[in-house]
Amino acid sequence: MSAEDHPEAAQASRKLPAGVVRSSDIAKDSFARVLLLGPAKIGKTTTLLTTAPKPLVLNCDGEGATQYAAAEGADFLEIKVTNRNGVGCKQSWTAARRAAKELSEAGEVRTIVLDTITLLGDNLVEDLGTTLEGFDLWNEVYDQIIGGIKRLCELPAHLFVVGHMDPREDLISGIMPLVPGKAKAMLGPMLGDWILFDFEAGRKPERAFLLGPQKSWTHSGRNVRKTCIVPPNATELLRELGFEP
């Protein structure tokens, strides 16, 4: 039977030029890129580390940030990140990203959790402020945060960038992440979905992911198909967003 009898099959088997991808292959290679916001100490980190597939946490928050998740039996890898250069047993921001690249490409990691971008930003300001000031300081902080997250977005793993939220909402931006300098303005274009981790006493479930505009939350995302509440399970969240955990 000739190719003329089955033109679709012939087209599918045809080798494409370098850099050209068929739409049918896009979903197979896609990963979530989520900015997860919420109040401090609400359980964002523990929920991700206990329910996300094969997680690696880039811990910018200190010794106690992952202790509860570990005590709950979560199986995860951790890299302690302090600032641009690293101190003692803690990795530098650059070295941590390199390790994340190696682990994700080897298939040992399926989910990367940057926890939190808020304290990473504060640490970078403190570190870089010892040698830089003024525009030079804030431009370098921007480059470190945005350049670093761009590298993480290139990796074959789901990415959750966790941040504390700025309660000073306004009519234009709504609730924004607590990130120093102008870096917060670039997070929207870089990360596909903004999601709120919320707690409400008496609700079932009390802790939940909020998708789409609801309550005081005004953000959504390119993969949010409907306004809804998802139980505190990262695997269920990924499926709701259309990704294969």
Stockholm file with secondary structure:
# STOCKHOLM 1.0

chainA/1-245         MSAEDHPEAAQASRKLPAGVVRSSDIAKDSFARVLLLGPAKIGKTTTLLTTAPKPLVLNCDGEGATQYAAAEGADFLEIKVTNRNGVGCKQSWTAARRAAKELSEAGEVRTIVLDTITLLGDNLVEDLGTTLEGFDLWNEVYDQIIGGIKRLCELPAHLFVVGHMDPREDLISGIMPLVPGKAKAMLGPMLGDWILFDFEAGRKPERAFLLGPQKSWTHSGRNVRKTCIVPPNATELLRELGFEP
#=GR chainA/1-245 SS CCTTTCHHHHHHHSCCCTTCCCHHHHGGGCCCEEEEEECTTSSHHHHHHHHSSSEEEEECSCGGGGHHHHHTTCCCEEEEBCSSSCCTTSBCHHHHHHHHHHHHHTTSCSEEEEECHHHHHHHHHHHHTTTCCHHHHHHHHHHHHHHHHHHHHTSSSEEEEEEEEEEEEETTTEEEECCSGGGHHHHHHHSSEEEEEEECTTSSSSEEEEESSBTTBCCCBTTCCSCEEECSCHHHHHHHTTCCC
#=GC SS_cons         CCTTTCHHHHHHHSCCCTTCCCHHHHGGGCCCEEEEEECTTSSHHHHHHHHSSSEEEEECSCGGGGHHHHHTTCCCEEEEBCSSSCCTTSBCHHHHHHHHHHHHHTTSCSEEEEECHHHHHHHHHHHHTTTCCHHHHHHHHHHHHHHHHHHHHTSSSEEEEEEEEEEEEETTTEEEECCSGGGHHHHHHHSSEEEEEEECTTSSSSEEEEESSBTTBCCCBTTCCSCEEECSCHHHHHHHTTCCC
//
